[in-house]
């Protein structure tokens, strides 16, 4: 039972972390811990921090003095991993991290959990760096598709973080913060399949998604848009950024002197990339993309609960027993379930469950209990069906499990 406003958001954010983590495990990314608050350790750090927070800006967002009276600053986009690496044998190519970050817009003027989480990666050699960028580009397409979302990669401005290649992943929504322009076929395209080999040449996938016009308003070229995209294929809309990937090359590693010994014994400047998913802003973005007049319509992979059991007459012995039995059987089957056993009237319960937007509802009332039946409601589309209780239970379990991974 929700005890306060926003009580379900934490569950959604946890699910929003789980889907990217699955993809990063698939491509062999190691989990690491990175300090967000750090000292200004070198000239590169100083230059970066002053680009984000110039003297005339609002000021550093967070500054803390440690016991040694050294000031540590919150660094929303800290690009370097902790630790020393001497050669390609000890420098792992790919790592990932989940933590609270700041927004990149507005000169980093305010920390914003909606910009959520960053994944930092390392490579040696330009070829390997580009390969990693392609792997992450592909994994992002699959990550968002697994959540039931259509995220369109768009050429984007790298901003202060820099780099010579950058793409934002945008979910179309009327309330989006940015205006976007793209070819309609990108909206209708399918994500890479589940059997994608991340160690293979992924350039055909990248070409398919980048050969058609797609750009945010900062990179939009009206003349090119009109010339390259037929009128009936032109899409102008609002969008919400849920991911952003960057290829830095040696922008940061060269001034920091970050080199490793290659297979031929020569020293190689490390290639770098940064790949971010706005995990905590995903909850809002999903709601904007997946709703109707009655409320939210959560896709199964990110729903705070997968099934809502509605007891239409709480306090009635037989109805309570039937609802609780369904609840326990769903839990035993590994389904995440929410039981509405409040004293509210039936109409209010239906409205609340639709507003919350759980993918499936199992409705139990005195008449159904006497007939040995329960009603299933599918939130997306509103389809309702009455079945024998065991059949309804098995149907819901099968539906949920089949839709936990949408791509």
SULCORNOR-V494335 format. One record per residue. N is the residue number from 1. SS is DSSP state (H for helix, E for strand, L for the rest). PHI is phi in degrees with one decimal (NA if undefined). OMEGA is omega in degrees with one decimal (999 if undefined). Layout:
[[N | SS | PHI | OMEGA] [N | SS | PHI | OMEGA]]
//
This chain:
[[1 | L | NA | 179.4] [2 | L | -73.0 | -177.7] [3 | L | -98.5 | 179.9] [4 | L | -166.0 | -178.6] [5 | L | -59.4 | 176.2] [6 | L | 78.5 | -176.1] [7 | L | -65.5 | -178.9] [8 | L | -87.2 | -172.3] [9 | H | -62.1 | -179.5] [10 | H | -59.7 | 178.3] [11 | H | -65.7 | 179.8] [12 | H | -63.4 | 179.4] [13 | H | -63.3 | 177.0] [14 | H | -60.5 | 178.0] [15 | H | -65.8 | 178.5] [16 | H | -65.7 | 174.1] [17 | H | -74.8 | -172.2] [18 | H | -63.3 | -175.7] [19 | H | -67.7 | 175.0] [20 | H | -61.6 | -178.6] [21 | H | -61.2 | 178.5] [22 | H | -59.4 | -179.7] [23 | H | -66.7 | -177.4] [24 | H | -69.8 | 173.9] [25 | H | -65.1 | -179.8] [26 | H | -60.0 | -177.7] [27 | L | -91.0 | 173.5] [28 | L | 84.8 | -179.6] [29 | L | -84.1 | 176.4] [30 | E | -82.4 | 175.2] [31 | E | -82.9 | 178.1] [32 | L | -133.8 | 174.1] [33 | L | -113.4 | -179.5] [34 | L | -125.7 | 176.0] [35 | L | -73.3 | 178.5] [36 | L | -85.0 | 178.8] [37 | E | -97.9 | -177.5] [38 | E | -146.0 | 177.3] [39 | L | -81.9 | 171.7] [40 | L | -79.6 | -166.6] [41 | L | -88.0 | -178.4] [42 | L | -154.9 | -175.6] [43 | H | -63.3 | 178.7] [44 | H | -62.2 | 177.3] [45 | H | -60.0 | -179.7] [46 | H | -60.6 | -178.1] [47 | H | -64.0 | 179.1] [48 | H | -62.7 | -175.8] [49 | H | -64.0 | -179.8] [50 | H | -74.0 | 173.8] [51 | H | -67.5 | 179.7] [52 | H | -79.9 | -176.1] [53 | L | -127.1 | 177.7] [54 | L | -64.6 | -175.4] [55 | L | -58.5 | -177.3] [56 | L | -92.8 | 178.7] [57 | L | -78.6 | -179.6] [58 | L | -58.1 | 179.1] [59 | L | 128.9 | 178.3] [60 | L | -63.0 | -174.7] [61 | L | -67.0 | -178.1] [62 | L | -134.2 | 174.4] [63 | E | -134.2 | -178.5] [64 | E | -124.1 | 174.7] [65 | E | -93.6 | 178.5] [66 | L | -85.4 | -175.4] [67 | L | -66.4 | 177.0] [68 | L | -87.8 | -179.3] [69 | L | 59.2 | 173.0] [70 | L | -102.8 | -178.4] [71 | E | -83.1 | 176.4] [72 | E | -111.7 | -176.4] [73 | E | -107.3 | 172.9] [74 | E | -67.9 | -175.3] [75 | L | -116.8 | -172.9] [76 | L | -61.6 | -178.7] [77 | L | -132.6 | -178.3] [78 | L | -72.1 | -168.2] [79 | L | -89.7 | -174.1] [80 | L | -119.5 | 178.8] [81 | L | -77.0 | 175.8] [82 | L | -79.5 | 175.9] [83 | L | 114.4 | -178.4] [84 | L | -115.5 | 179.9] [85 | L | -131.7 | -175.0] [86 | L | -97.2 | -175.5] [87 | E | -151.6 | 179.3] [88 | L | -64.4 | 179.3] [89 | L | -71.4 | -176.7] [90 | L | -103.2 | 178.8] [91 | L | -98.0 | 179.6] [92 | L | -71.5 | -172.3] [93 | L | -70.3 | -170.1] [94 | E | -138.4 | 177.9] [95 | E | -139.0 | 177.1] [96 | E | -137.1 | -174.1] [97 | L | -150.1 | 174.2] [98 | L | -115.8 | 177.9] [99 | L | -172.0 | -179.0] [100 | L | -82.3 | -178.6] [101 | L | -125.6 | 177.4] [102 | E | -112.3 | 176.7] [103 | L | -71.7 | 179.8] [104 | L | -84.5 | -177.8] [105 | L | -76.5 | 173.3] [106 | H | 55.9 | 177.1] [107 | H | 53.9 | -180.0] [108 | H | 58.3 | -172.1] [109 | L | -65.9 | 177.0] [110 | L | -148.4 | 175.1] [111 | E | -69.6 | -175.3] [112 | L | -143.2 | -179.1] [113 | H | -61.6 | 178.6] [114 | H | -66.6 | 175.5] [115 | H | -89.4 | 175.7] [116 | L | 23.7 | -158.1] [117 | E | -135.9 | -173.6] [118 | E | -122.5 | 175.3] [119 | E | -122.8 | -173.6] [120 | E | -113.2 | -174.7] [121 | E | -134.6 | 179.5] [122 | E | -132.3 | 174.6] [123 | E | -149.0 | 175.0] [124 | E | -118.1 | -178.4] [125 | L | 88.2 | -176.8] [126 | H | -59.0 | -178.3] [127 | H | -59.0 | 179.8] [128 | H | -66.6 | 178.1] [129 | H | -61.2 | 178.2] [130 | H | -67.2 | 178.0] [131 | H | -63.0 | 179.0] [132 | H | -65.4 | 177.6] [133 | H | -60.1 | 179.4] [134 | H | -65.1 | 178.3] [135 | H | -63.7 | -178.9] [136 | H | -70.7 | 176.0] [137 | H | -54.8 | -178.6] [138 | H | -66.8 | -178.5] [139 | H | -66.3 | 177.4] [140 | H | -66.7 | 176.9] [141 | H | -57.9 | 179.8] [142 | H | -72.3 | -179.9] [143 | H | -59.5 | -177.6] [144 | H | -70.0 | 177.2] [145 | H | -64.0 | 177.3] [146 | H | -62.4 | 179.7] [147 | L | -85.5 | -177.8] [148 | L | 84.1 | -176.0] [149 | L | -114.2 | 172.4] [150 | L | -104.4 | 178.8] [151 | E | -105.2 | -175.6] [152 | E | -101.5 | 176.6] [153 | E | -73.4 | -177.6] [154 | E | -133.0 | 175.6] [155 | E | -57.4 | -173.3] [156 | L | -137.2 | 175.7] [157 | L | -74.1 | -179.3] [158 | L | -70.9 | 178.8] [159 | H | 67.6 | -176.3] [160 | H | -63.1 | -177.4] [161 | H | -68.2 | 171.6] [162 | L | 82.3 | -176.4] [163 | L | 105.7 | -175.1] [164 | L | -102.1 | 178.4] [165 | E | -150.8 | -174.9] [166 | E | -157.8 | 174.7] [167 | E | -136.8 | 170.0] [168 | E | -98.0 | 174.0] [169 | E | -107.5 | -168.3] [170 | E | -115.5 | 169.7] [171 | E | -99.0 | 180.0] [172 | E | -73.1 | 179.0] [173 | L | -159.3 | -177.1] [174 | L | -60.4 | -177.7] [175 | L | -95.2 | -177.9] [176 | L | -59.5 | -177.1] [177 | L | -80.0 | -175.7] [178 | E | -123.6 | 171.0] [179 | E | -89.0 | -177.1] [180 | E | -130.6 | -177.0] [181 | E | -134.7 | -178.5] [182 | E | -157.6 | 174.7] [183 | E | -80.0 | -176.3] [184 | H | -59.3 | -177.5] [185 | H | -63.5 | 177.1] [186 | H | -67.0 | 179.3] [187 | H | -69.4 | -176.4] [188 | H | -90.4 | -177.5] [189 | L | -73.3 | 179.8] [190 | L | -98.8 | 177.3] [191 | L | -68.2 | 176.0] [192 | L | -56.2 | -174.8] [193 | L | -70.1 | -176.3] [194 | L | -64.8 | -178.4] [195 | L | -92.2 | 178.3] [196 | L | -57.8 | 178.1] [197 | L | -94.1 | -175.9] [198 | L | -72.9 | 177.3] [199 | L | -91.6 | 179.7] [200 | L | -89.3 | 176.9] [201 | L | -75.7 | -177.3] [202 | L | -94.5 | -175.8] [203 | H | -60.0 | 176.2] [204 | H | -61.2 | 177.4] [205 | H | -65.2 | -179.3] [206 | H | -62.4 | -179.3] [207 | H | -62.7 | -178.8] [208 | H | -61.8 | -176.6] [209 | H | -89.9 | -178.2] [210 | H | -111.9 | -178.8] [211 | L | -77.0 | 177.2] [212 | L | -91.7 | -174.5] [213 | L | -65.5 | 173.6] [214 | E | -160.5 | -177.5] [215 | E | -154.8 | 171.4] [216 | E | -78.1 | -175.6] [217 | L | -61.0 | 179.8] [218 | L | -66.7 | -176.4] [219 | L | -108.5 | -174.5] [220 | L | -68.0 | 175.7] [221 | L | -119.2 | -173.6] [222 | H | -59.1 | -178.7] [223 | H | -65.6 | 179.5] [224 | H | -67.3 | 178.7] [225 | H | -59.4 | -179.9] [226 | H | -68.2 | -177.7] [227 | H | -76.1 | -172.3] [228 | H | -93.2 | -173.7] [229 | L | -118.9 | 176.8] [230 | L | -57.7 | -176.1] [231 | H | -55.1 | -177.0] [232 | H | -75.8 | 177.9] [233 | H | -110.2 | -178.1] [234 | E | -78.3 | 176.9] [235 | E | -120.6 | 173.0] [236 | E | -119.2 | -172.8] [237 | E | -151.8 | 172.4] [238 | E | -101.0 | -178.1] [239 | E | -145.3 | 177.5] [240 | E | -114.6 | 178.4] [241 | E | -77.3 | 178.1] [242 | E | -118.1 | 177.8] [243 | E | -160.4 | 179.2] [244 | E | -149.8 | -179.8] [245 | E | -120.8 | -176.7] [246 | E | -134.2 | 167.8] [247 | E | -112.0 | -176.5] [248 | E | -87.3 | -170.2] [249 | E | 66.5 | -179.4] [250 | L | -111.8 | -177.0] [251 | L | -54.4 | -178.3] [252 | L | -100.5 | -174.8] [253 | H | -68.4 | -178.7] [254 | H | -65.6 | 178.4] [255 | H | -65.0 | 177.9] [256 | H | -85.3 | -178.8] [257 | L | 66.7 | -177.6] [258 | L | -86.0 | -177.4] [259 | E | -130.6 | 175.0] [260 | E | -133.0 | 179.0] [261 | E | -86.2 | -178.9] [262 | L | -82.2 | -178.1] [263 | L | -59.2 | -179.1] [264 | L | -90.5 | 179.3] [265 | L | 87.7 | 179.7] [266 | L | -82.7 | 178.3] [267 | E | -79.3 | -176.6] [268 | E | -121.1 | 173.9] [269 | E | -75.2 | -174.4] [270 | E | -67.3 | 171.9] [271 | E | -86.2 | -175.4] [272 | E | -131.4 | 173.5] [273 | E | -148.4 | 178.7] [274 | E | -133.9 | -172.5] [275 | E | -134.2 | -173.4] [276 | E | -114.0 | 171.3] [277 | E | -120.7 | 178.4] [278 | L | -79.1 | -171.5] [279 | H | -60.5 | -175.9] [280 | H | -73.4 | 175.7] [281 | H | -81.2 | 178.2] [282 | H | -60.3 | -178.1] [283 | H | -57.1 | 178.9] [284 | H | -65.2 | -178.8] [285 | H | -66.4 | 179.1] [286 | H | -64.2 | 179.3] [287 | H | -62.1 | -179.7] [288 | H | -65.0 | -178.2] [289 | H | -86.9 | -172.9] [290 | L | -129.9 | 177.9] [291 | E | -157.0 | 171.9] [292 | E | -137.8 | -176.1] [293 | L | -65.3 | -177.6] [294 | L | -88.2 | -179.6] [295 | E | 148.6 | -177.6] [296 | E | -76.9 | 172.5] [297 | L | -128.8 | -175.2] [298 | L | -68.2 | 165.6] [299 | L | -65.7 | -176.3] [300 | H | -54.2 | -174.0] [301 | H | -62.5 | -176.6] [302 | H | -121.7 | -178.5] [303 | L | -65.3 | 177.8] [304 | L | -62.6 | 170.0] [305 | L | -139.8 | -174.8] [306 | L | -87.0 | -177.8] [307 | E | -135.7 | 171.2] [308 | E | -112.3 | 175.4] [309 | E | -94.9 | -177.8] [310 | E | -106.7 | 174.4] [311 | E | -90.6 | -173.8] [312 | L | -73.6 | -180.0] [313 | L | -140.7 | 178.0] [314 | L | -61.2 | -177.5] [315 | L | 104.0 | 175.0] [316 | L | -80.0 | -171.5] [317 | H | -54.8 | -175.9] [318 | H | -69.3 | -179.7] [319 | H | -68.2 | 176.5] [320 | H | -58.5 | -178.4] [321 | H | -63.8 | -179.4] [322 | H | -67.2 | -179.8] [323 | H | -64.9 | 179.9] [324 | H | -66.3 | 178.2] [325 | H | -64.8 | 176.8] [326 | H | -62.1 | -180.0] [327 | H | -59.0 | -177.6] [328 | H | -67.2 | 179.7] [329 | H | -68.4 | 176.0] [330 | H | -64.5 | 177.4] [331 | H | -60.3 | -179.5] [332 | H | -63.6 | 178.9] [333 | L | -84.6 | 178.4] [334 | L | 83.7 | 179.1] [335 | L | -92.8 | 176.1] [336 | L | -84.4 | -167.7] [337 | E | -129.9 | 177.1] [338 | E | -118.7 | -179.3] [339 | E | -104.8 | 173.4] [340 | E | -95.9 | 178.1] [341 | L | -115.8 | 179.6] [342 | L | -75.2 | 179.4] [343 | L | -90.1 | -178.0] [344 | L | -65.2 | 178.4] [345 | L | -68.7 | -175.1] [346 | H | -56.5 | -179.3] [347 | H | -60.0 | 177.9] [348 | H | -66.6 | 178.8] [349 | H | -65.1 | 178.5] [350 | H | -61.7 | -178.7] [351 | H | -64.1 | -179.7] [352 | H | -65.9 | -178.6] [353 | H | -67.0 | 175.6] [354 | H | -66.4 | 179.6] [355 | H | -63.2 | 177.8] [356 | H | -61.9 | 170.4] [357 | L | 85.0 | 178.5] [358 | L | -60.7 | -171.7] [359 | L | -58.8 | -177.4] [360 | E | -133.9 | 175.6] [361 | E | -122.6 | 171.2] [362 | E | -112.4 | -171.6] [363 | E | -108.8 | -175.7] [364 | E | -124.7 | 177.0] [365 | L | -134.0 | -177.3] [366 | H | -55.7 | -179.2] [367 | H | -64.1 | 179.2] [368 | H | -64.7 | 179.6] [369 | H | -61.2 | 179.3] [370 | H | -62.9 | -179.8] [371 | H | -88.6 | -177.9] [372 | L | 71.4 | -174.8] [373 | E | -124.6 | 172.2] [374 | E | -140.6 | -179.0] [375 | E | -106.0 | 175.9] [376 | E | -103.9 | 170.0] [377 | E | -123.8 | 174.0] [378 | E | -91.7 | -173.6] [379 | L | -61.3 | 178.8] [380 | L | -76.8 | -179.8] [381 | L | 99.9 | 174.1] [382 | L | 78.2 | -179.4] [383 | L | -62.8 | 178.7] [384 | E | -121.0 | -179.0] [385 | E | -149.9 | 177.6] [386 | E | -100.4 | -177.7] [387 | E | -136.6 | 168.5] [388 | E | -53.9 | -171.4] [389 | H | -52.3 | -179.1] [390 | H | -64.9 | 179.1] [391 | H | -66.6 | 177.9] [392 | H | -63.5 | 178.6] [393 | H | -60.3 | -178.5] [394 | H | -64.7 | 178.8] [395 | H | -62.5 | -178.4] [396 | H | -64.5 | 179.3] [397 | H | -59.6 | -179.7] [398 | H | -64.5 | 179.9] [399 | H | -61.4 | -178.6] [400 | H | -61.3 | -175.6] [401 | H | -65.7 | -179.7] [402 | H | -76.0 | -175.6] [403 | L | -112.5 | 178.6] [404 | L | -69.8 | 177.4] [405 | L | -125.5 | -170.6] [406 | L | -88.7 | 179.9] [407 | L | -154.8 | 999]]
//
